[in-house]
Amino acid sequence: MRKIILINVILLFGTVIYSQTDSLEKAALFDKLKAKEIRQDVFAETLSKWKQTILEFGRYPDIPLDQNKQAHYNFSYEFPGKLKDNLFARTLEWLAINYGLVPAYIYSNAGDGKIIFRNSIELVTGNTCTYTSIITIRDEKILMEFINIGYQTFYEGEYSNNNWVPERTIEFKITQVFPIILKKSTGWDSNLNLLKATNWVFNTEQENLRDYISTYDNTYGF
């Protein structure tokens, strides 16, 4: 079993987060060498090309994982002085404003402080990212999670080898994207950009919720 790198522990809600990293990408390639599934020269050439790709890309877009190696984003915040009912109402407002989600399309339980919904967002890569979000609310605290992450990619109809291939939508999970290093090197950049775009979207979404609640009183306190 490959070693998983522990990167963070959220003590507030007791959730442990791991991460898919550049180190695990290289470990996956080394596993192939140890299993004698690739030759030493292929290993060295691939590793060299990978290091150059990451150098040009900037850095590997780490993907947070849970203990079952499934993508699992966790963001927690504290809002001193804000009670659960207030935070719950503000979160529902934010969902309605940003996603057009109304109570009929989400699960919400004010008593438990739970809001759960399924959503999709188009990425700059042209893929549509689908996910489930779980928001847990307590007095002065919010935990926002993104799980069940996958993608949908639309392909227009085209001729291939004198045969017509009709338009189609391909669906795949985020965990099918990595290890990228074991895929064709021609697709490395597109896969790295896909993970980078996913990180950006979820980080932006959680920041927007946090900012909406933090600035609510200043915006609407008239």
Secondary structure, DSSP 8 states (H G I E B T S, - for coil): ----EEEEEETTTTEEEEEE-HHHHHHHHHHHHHTTSS-HHHHHHHHHHHHHHHHHH-S---EEE-TTS-B-EEEEEE-TT--HHHHHHHHHHHHHHHH---GGGSEEETTTTEEEEEEEEE-TTS-EEEEEEEEEEETTEEEEEEEEEEEEEEE--EEETTEEE--EEEEEEGGGT--GGGS-GGGHHHHHHHHHHHHHHHHHHHHHHHHHHHTHHHHH--
